[in-house]
Amino acid sequence: ISLNKNNIIHFNFSNVKSLIMFLMFPRINKKMILMLHHGNLYSDIPNFLLKYLLSKFNKVIAISEQQEKFYLQFINHSKIIRMSSYYPPTKPILNSSKIDTNNLLFKKSKIALCSGYPKELYHIDWCIEVFSKIKDSVLIVCTYGDGDQISKIIELVKKSKNIIHYHNLDENDFNLLLSKSHYYIRPTSIDSFGIAVADANNFGLKVLASNVCKRYQETYLLNLFTYDSFEKDINLFLENKYLFEQEKDIIKNFNYSTLIKDI
Protein backbone atom coordinates (compact mmCIF):
# COMPACT_ATOMS: atom_id res chain seq x y z
CA ILE A 1 0.00 0.00 0.00
CA SER A 2 2.83 2.39 0.87
CA LEU A 3 4.43 1.78 -2.53
CA ASN A 4 1.17 2.23 -4.44
CA LYS A 5 0.92 5.58 -6.20
CA ASN A 6 -2.84 5.90 -5.72
CA ASN A 7 -3.76 8.43 -3.04
CA ILE A 8 -7.02 6.69 -2.15
CA ILE A 9 -7.23 3.17 -0.73
CA HIS A 10 -10.63 1.45 -0.78
CA PHE A 11 -11.00 -1.35 1.78
CA ASN A 12 -13.71 -3.99 1.22
CA PHE A 13 -14.42 -6.37 4.10
CA SER A 14 -17.30 -8.51 5.35
CA ASN A 15 -17.89 -7.39 8.92
CA VAL A 16 -16.68 -5.23 11.80
CA LYS A 17 -14.24 -7.86 13.11
CA SER A 18 -12.10 -7.24 10.02
CA LEU A 19 -11.25 -3.79 11.42
CA ILE A 20 -9.10 -5.31 14.17
CA MET A 21 -6.23 -5.45 11.67
CA PHE A 22 -6.14 -1.64 11.75
CA LEU A 23 -4.83 -1.75 15.33
CA MET A 24 -1.54 -2.85 13.76
CA PHE A 25 -1.93 -0.83 10.57
CA PRO A 26 0.81 1.80 10.16
CA ARG A 27 0.00 5.43 9.57
CA ILE A 28 0.01 6.15 5.83
CA ASN A 29 -0.22 9.37 3.89
CA LYS A 30 -3.25 8.23 1.94
CA LYS A 31 -7.00 8.69 2.16
CA MET A 32 -8.92 5.58 3.17
CA ILE A 33 -12.48 4.45 2.33
CA LEU A 34 -14.24 1.56 4.07
CA MET A 35 -17.07 -0.66 2.87
CA LEU A 36 -18.46 -3.56 4.93
CA HIS A 37 -20.80 -6.00 3.20
CA HIS A 38 -22.71 -7.65 6.06
CA GLY A 39 -26.15 -6.20 6.74
CA ASN A 40 -25.92 -6.58 10.52
CA LEU A 41 -22.70 -4.98 11.76
CA TYR A 42 -23.20 -5.36 15.49
CA SER A 43 -20.40 -7.22 17.25
CA ASP A 44 -18.85 -7.78 20.68
CA ILE A 45 -16.02 -5.31 19.99
CA PRO A 46 -16.14 -2.52 22.63
CA ASN A 47 -17.67 0.74 21.40
CA PHE A 48 -14.64 2.85 22.31
CA LEU A 49 -12.46 0.60 20.15
CA LEU A 50 -14.87 0.73 17.22
CA LYS A 51 -14.94 4.51 17.44
CA TYR A 52 -11.16 4.61 17.31
CA LEU A 53 -10.93 2.16 14.39
CA LEU A 54 -13.60 3.92 12.31
CA SER A 55 -11.95 7.29 12.92
CA LYS A 56 -9.03 6.11 10.76
CA PHE A 57 -11.17 6.32 7.61
CA ASN A 58 -11.89 9.47 5.61
CA LYS A 59 -15.18 8.05 4.32
CA VAL A 60 -17.32 5.04 5.26
CA ILE A 61 -19.84 3.61 2.79
CA ALA A 62 -23.18 2.52 4.24
CA ILE A 63 -24.91 0.06 1.92
CA SER A 64 -28.21 0.16 3.87
CA GLU A 65 -30.18 2.26 6.32
CA GLN A 66 -29.37 -0.28 9.03
CA GLN A 67 -25.64 0.19 8.43
CA GLU A 68 -25.97 3.97 8.44
CA LYS A 69 -27.63 3.90 11.87
CA PHE A 70 -24.82 1.70 13.15
CA TYR A 71 -22.05 3.99 11.91
CA LEU A 72 -23.75 7.10 13.31
CA GLN A 73 -23.01 5.80 16.80
CA PHE A 74 -19.29 6.22 16.17
CA ILE A 75 -18.59 8.76 13.42
CA ASN A 76 -20.02 12.02 12.13
CA HIS A 77 -22.71 11.91 9.44
CA SER A 78 -20.44 13.88 7.06
CA LYS A 79 -18.10 10.88 6.90
CA ILE A 80 -20.85 8.48 5.76
CA ILE A 81 -21.74 7.89 2.11
CA ARG A 82 -24.94 6.00 1.27
CA MET A 83 -24.17 3.89 -1.78
CA SER A 84 -24.93 0.47 -3.17
CA SER A 85 -22.04 -1.97 -3.36
CA TYR A 86 -23.59 -3.46 -6.47
CA TYR A 87 -21.83 -3.62 -9.84
CA PRO A 88 -23.61 -5.35 -12.77
CA PRO A 89 -22.52 -8.90 -13.70
CA THR A 90 -20.11 -9.73 -16.47
CA LYS A 91 -21.34 -11.78 -19.41
CA PRO A 92 -20.26 -15.43 -18.90
CA ILE A 93 -17.62 -16.90 -21.20
CA LEU A 94 -18.78 -20.27 -22.52
CA ASN A 95 -15.43 -21.69 -23.63
CA SER A 96 -13.88 -21.28 -20.16
CA SER A 97 -16.74 -22.97 -18.32
CA LYS A 98 -16.78 -26.38 -16.65
CA ILE A 99 -20.60 -26.48 -16.77
CA ASP A 100 -22.17 -28.99 -19.15
CA THR A 101 -24.80 -26.81 -20.79
CA ASN A 102 -25.90 -29.75 -22.97
CA ASN A 103 -27.34 -31.47 -19.90
CA LEU A 104 -30.93 -32.47 -20.71
CA LEU A 105 -32.10 -30.84 -17.49
CA PHE A 106 -31.33 -27.46 -19.08
CA LYS A 107 -34.05 -28.17 -21.66
CA LYS A 108 -36.77 -27.89 -19.01
CA SER A 109 -39.15 -24.93 -19.21
CA LYS A 110 -38.93 -24.11 -15.50
CA ILE A 111 -35.33 -23.80 -14.35
CA ALA A 112 -34.87 -22.14 -10.98
CA LEU A 113 -31.68 -21.33 -9.11
CA CYS A 114 -31.00 -20.67 -5.45
CA SER A 115 -27.66 -19.90 -3.87
CA GLY A 116 -25.90 -19.04 -0.64
CA TYR A 117 -23.99 -20.41 2.32
CA PRO A 118 -25.17 -23.83 3.52
CA LYS A 119 -26.67 -22.30 6.66
CA GLU A 120 -30.21 -22.35 7.99
CA LEU A 121 -30.90 -18.65 7.34
CA TYR A 122 -30.66 -19.28 3.55
CA HIS A 123 -33.40 -21.97 3.65
CA ILE A 124 -31.75 -23.89 0.81
CA ASP A 125 -33.18 -27.11 2.27
CA TRP A 126 -36.69 -25.64 1.88
CA CYS A 127 -35.99 -24.88 -1.78
CA ILE A 128 -34.83 -28.45 -2.43
CA GLU A 129 -37.83 -29.98 -0.67
CA VAL A 130 -40.32 -27.80 -2.56
CA PHE A 131 -38.80 -28.27 -6.02
CA SER A 132 -38.34 -32.02 -5.59
CA LYS A 133 -42.18 -32.20 -5.67
CA ILE A 134 -42.53 -30.12 -8.85
CA LYS A 135 -42.00 -32.62 -11.66
CA ASP A 136 -41.69 -30.26 -14.63
CA SER A 137 -39.02 -28.11 -12.96
CA VAL A 138 -35.28 -28.15 -12.30
CA LEU A 139 -33.61 -26.52 -9.32
CA ILE A 140 -29.94 -25.56 -9.49
CA VAL A 141 -28.43 -25.18 -6.02
CA CYS A 142 -25.18 -23.23 -5.73
CA THR A 143 -23.52 -23.23 -2.32
CA TYR A 144 -20.25 -21.70 -1.23
CA GLY A 145 -18.20 -21.64 1.92
CA ASP A 146 -18.58 -23.72 5.05
CA GLY A 147 -21.87 -24.25 6.81
CA ASP A 148 -23.53 -26.71 9.13
CA GLN A 149 -26.19 -27.67 6.54
CA ILE A 150 -23.88 -28.84 3.76
CA SER A 151 -24.31 -32.55 4.64
CA LYS A 152 -28.09 -32.15 4.81
CA ILE A 153 -28.16 -30.38 1.44
CA ILE A 154 -26.04 -33.11 -0.21
CA GLU A 155 -28.33 -35.84 1.15
CA LEU A 156 -31.50 -34.02 0.02
CA VAL A 157 -30.07 -33.56 -3.48
CA LYS A 158 -29.24 -37.30 -3.70
CA LYS A 159 -32.91 -38.14 -3.11
CA SER A 160 -34.13 -35.78 -5.85
CA LYS A 161 -33.96 -36.40 -9.59
CA ASN A 162 -34.50 -32.80 -10.65
CA ILE A 163 -31.96 -31.01 -8.42
CA ILE A 164 -28.38 -30.15 -9.45
CA HIS A 165 -25.89 -29.07 -6.81
CA TYR A 166 -22.67 -27.11 -7.34
CA HIS A 167 -20.29 -26.01 -4.58
CA ASN A 168 -17.78 -23.13 -4.68
CA LEU A 169 -18.23 -22.22 -8.34
CA ASP A 170 -16.20 -19.36 -9.78
CA GLU A 171 -17.98 -16.20 -10.92
CA ASN A 172 -18.06 -17.13 -14.61
CA ASP A 173 -19.68 -20.53 -14.05
CA PHE A 174 -22.20 -19.15 -11.58
CA ASN A 175 -23.17 -16.39 -14.03
CA LEU A 176 -23.51 -19.00 -16.79
CA LEU A 177 -25.94 -21.05 -14.68
CA LEU A 178 -27.85 -17.91 -13.76
CA SER A 179 -28.13 -16.85 -17.40
CA LYS A 180 -29.50 -20.34 -18.30
CA SER A 181 -32.21 -20.16 -15.61
CA HIS A 182 -35.70 -18.68 -15.65
CA TYR A 183 -36.22 -18.00 -11.94
CA TYR A 184 -34.05 -17.03 -8.99
CA ILE A 185 -35.22 -17.78 -5.44
CA ARG A 186 -33.75 -16.08 -2.34
CA PRO A 187 -35.75 -16.95 0.82
CA THR A 188 -33.21 -15.67 3.37
CA SER A 189 -34.38 -14.75 6.88
CA ILE A 190 -31.54 -12.17 7.15
CA ASP A 191 -29.88 -10.33 4.29
CA SER A 192 -27.96 -7.16 3.46
CA PHE A 193 -28.75 -6.90 -0.25
CA GLY A 194 -28.20 -10.14 -2.14
CA ILE A 195 -25.90 -9.52 -5.11
CA ALA A 196 -27.25 -12.61 -6.89
CA VAL A 197 -30.76 -11.08 -6.64
CA ALA A 198 -29.56 -8.05 -8.60
CA ASP A 199 -27.54 -10.17 -11.05
CA ALA A 200 -30.55 -12.38 -11.74
CA ASN A 201 -32.69 -9.33 -12.50
CA ASN A 202 -30.02 -8.05 -14.88
CA PHE A 203 -29.94 -11.43 -16.63
CA GLY A 204 -33.71 -11.16 -17.17
CA LEU A 205 -34.88 -13.79 -14.65
CA LYS A 206 -38.05 -13.58 -12.59
CA VAL A 207 -36.79 -13.12 -9.04
CA LEU A 208 -38.55 -13.94 -5.78
CA ALA A 209 -36.74 -12.86 -2.61
CA SER A 210 -37.66 -12.39 1.03
CA ASN A 211 -38.57 -8.85 2.02
CA VAL A 212 -36.12 -8.70 4.94
CA CYS A 213 -34.22 -5.82 3.29
CA LYS A 214 -34.32 -3.52 0.26
CA ARG A 215 -34.03 -5.56 -2.92
CA TYR A 216 -33.01 -4.73 -6.46
CA GLN A 217 -35.76 -3.08 -8.48
CA GLU A 218 -38.49 -5.32 -9.94
CA THR A 219 -37.74 -8.17 -7.50
CA TYR A 220 -40.92 -9.92 -6.35
CA LEU A 221 -41.05 -9.76 -2.56
CA LEU A 222 -41.75 -12.77 -0.36
CA ASN A 223 -43.36 -12.05 3.00
CA LEU A 224 -42.04 -13.57 6.21
CA PHE A 225 -43.00 -17.19 5.90
CA THR A 226 -43.37 -20.70 7.21
CA TYR A 227 -42.37 -23.70 5.11
CA ASP A 228 -46.01 -24.32 4.12
CA SER A 229 -46.57 -20.73 2.98
CA PHE A 230 -43.23 -20.80 1.13
CA GLU A 231 -44.24 -23.94 -0.77
CA LYS A 232 -47.56 -22.36 -1.72
CA ASP A 233 -45.86 -19.14 -2.90
CA ILE A 234 -43.28 -21.00 -5.00
CA ASN A 235 -46.01 -22.91 -6.82
CA LEU A 236 -47.89 -19.68 -7.54
CA PHE A 237 -44.67 -18.08 -8.76
CA LEU A 238 -43.86 -20.92 -11.16
CA GLU A 239 -47.41 -20.75 -12.52
CA ASN A 240 -46.70 -17.10 -13.40
CA LYS A 241 -49.23 -15.93 -10.84
CA TYR A 242 -47.21 -12.97 -9.60
CA LEU A 243 -49.43 -12.05 -6.67
CA PHE A 244 -46.47 -10.44 -4.95
CA GLU A 245 -45.42 -6.87 -4.33
CA GLN A 246 -42.48 -5.72 -6.45
CA GLU A 247 -39.53 -3.64 -5.27
CA LYS A 248 -40.00 -0.17 -6.75
CA ASP A 249 -37.05 1.76 -5.31
CA ILE A 250 -34.27 2.06 -7.88
CA ILE A 251 -30.86 1.07 -6.57
CA LYS A 252 -28.01 2.97 -8.17
CA ASN A 253 -25.01 0.88 -9.09
CA PHE A 254 -21.67 1.43 -7.38
CA ASN A 255 -20.08 4.59 -8.79
CA TYR A 256 -16.44 5.22 -8.01
CA SER A 257 -16.34 8.75 -9.42
CA THR A 258 -19.21 9.76 -7.09
CA LEU A 259 -17.44 8.10 -4.20
CA ILE A 260 -14.16 10.03 -4.48
CA LYS A 261 -15.72 13.37 -5.50
CA ASP A 262 -15.97 14.75 -1.95
CA ILE A 263 -13.11 12.94 -0.27
N, C-alpha and C positions, 0 to 999 in steps of 0.2 A: 504493500500500500504506500509506503514511504517513497518508493522508487517510481510509482505511477505518476504520470504527468497530470492526470485529471485532478481538478481542484475539488470535485464533489465525489464523495463515496456513498453509494446507496447500499444499505445493508438490508437483506431480506432474510427473515427468520420465521420460525413457526410460532413460538410463544415467548412469554416473558422470561422464562428460565434461561433462554439463550443470551440474555443481557449480562449474565454473570461474567462472561468472558471479558467484558469491558472494565472489570475491576483490575485486570492485568494489562489492559490495552494502553499502550504508550500515548502520550500527547502528540498529536500530529497537526500540522498546519494545513488542514483541509476541512471543508464543510461536510457534515455527515447527515444523512437522511436515514430514517428507520421505517421499515414496514414489517408488521407482524401479521401472520395470516390466519391464526386461530381466531374464531369468533369470541370465545370467552377467554379473557386475558388474566382473570383473577388467579393468584398463586399464593403460596405461603412465604414468599419473599417479603421481609419487613418493608413497610411503607417508606421509611426514611431512606432505605437502600435503593428502592425503586426510583424515588425522587432524584437521588444523586445520579443514578445510571441514566435516566431519561434526560437529565440536564446536559449530558454530553452531546446531544444531538441538536443540530440547528433547526431541523424540521422532523416531525413525526407524522406519518400518513395513517389516518384512521379509515379503515375500509368499511365501517358500519357505524351506526349511531351508538351501539353498545360499546364499541371500542372508544369512540370519542368521549363518552361519559367516563370511561375508565381513565383515560389519559388526563382529563381535566382535574383529576384528583392530585396530579403531580406536576403538571407543567401548564404554562399560560396558554390560553386559547390561540394566541397569535402564532404559536409554534406548530399548531395542528393543521394539517391539510386533509380535507375529506376527499377521497379519491378511490375509485375502484382499482383493484389490483389486476383486473382482467385485461388480457390481450388476446385478440381473436386467434383461432387455431390455424396452424399451417396445413396446407393441402397434403394428404398422405402420398408417399411415393410407393407405388406398387412394386417396383422391381427390387426394393430393399426390404420387403416385408417377409416375415416368416408365417404369415397367416394364409391358410389355404382357402382362397375365396371361391374355389370351385366346389367346395363342400355343398352337398345337396341341401343342407339345412338353410343355406343362404338363399335358396329359391322360394322359401316360404313367404307368404304375403304379410305375416305379422311377426316381424323381428324386433324384439325389445332388448335393451341393454341396461344393466344396472352396474354400478361400480362403487368401490370404496374400500376402506380397511375392513378386515374380517372381525368387526366388533359389533356388539348388539345394537348400538345406536344407529347403525346403517340399515338394519333390518333386511339384510341380504337373504337370510334364511326364509323370511316371509315371501320375498320375491320368488324364490325357487319353489316354495310350496304352492304358491298360487299358479305360477306358469306351468308347473308339472301337470296341472289339471286341465289346461287349455290345449287341446289336441292340435289345433291348426296354427300354433304359435311356436316360436323359438325364443329362448331367453339366453343372452350372452352375459355371463357374469365375469367381471374383471375385478380382481382383488389385488391389493398391493400392501406391502409391509406385514408386520407381525400383528396377530390378534388372536384372542382366545376362541374365536369361532371358526378358525380355518379348518379344523378337523371335521366339525359339524357340516360346514359348507361342502367339503369334498365328499362326505358320505351322502348328503342329500343329492348332489349332482349325479353320483353313481346310480342312484335309484331312478333317475329321470332320463327319458330318452330324448327329450327335446331341450336339454340344457347343456350349454358349452361353457366351460370354465377356463379362464386364463389367469395366471398369477404373475405379477411384476412385469407387465408388458412395457416396452419403451413407448415414447410418445407417438411415433409414426404408426406403430401397429394398433395402438388404442384408437387413434384418429381414423384409421382405416376401418376398424370394426364399427366405430360410431357412424361413419359415412355410409356403411352398408345396412344400417338399421333404420327402422321406421319410428320407433318410440324409445324414449329414455325415461327411466323411472328412478326417482331419488327420494325414498321415504325416510329420510333421516329424522331423528328426534331432536338433534342439535346440529346446527350448521352455521357457517360464517358467510357463505356465498354459494359455493358449489361450482367450481370452474367447469366441470363436465356438463352442468346444466346449461351454462352459457354456450359452450362449444356445440352441444347438441342442437340448440336453437339455431346457431349459425350454420350448421350442416343441414338444416331444414327438417329436423325431426319434430314430432309432437312430443312435448316434454311435460311430465307430471311430477311435481316435486312438493314435498311438505312445505307448509307455510310458516315454518319456524323462523324464517328470516326473509329479507328482501331477496327476490329472485330476479333473474334476467328477464327482460321484457318478453311478453307473450307466453311465458311459462304458465301452464295450468297448475293451480294451487290445490294441494291436498290438505284437508283439514286434519287436525289432531285425530288420531284414529286408534281403533283396536284392530286385531288381525281380521276379524269378520268384516268390518267396514272397509278395510283396505282391499280385501278380496272382491267385495262388491264394486268398489270404485275402479279397480283394474279392469274388471269385465266390462263395465260401462265405457271406460276409456278405449279399450280395444274394439268396441262396437261403434266407435266414432260418436258416442253420445257424450259430448263435452259439456257436461252439466257442472262445470267447475269455473270458479272465478279465475281470470287471467291477470298476471302481473302487468300493470299499466305503466309504472314508473320506468323511465328510460335510464339505463345505467350507462354512463359514459366510459369508454374504454380508457385504460391507463394511458396517460399522456405525459411524456417526459419533459417536453418543452414547457408545459403548464407547471409542472412540479418545480423546476429550477428557476422559474421566472422571478419569484420573490425571495429567493434564498440569499 
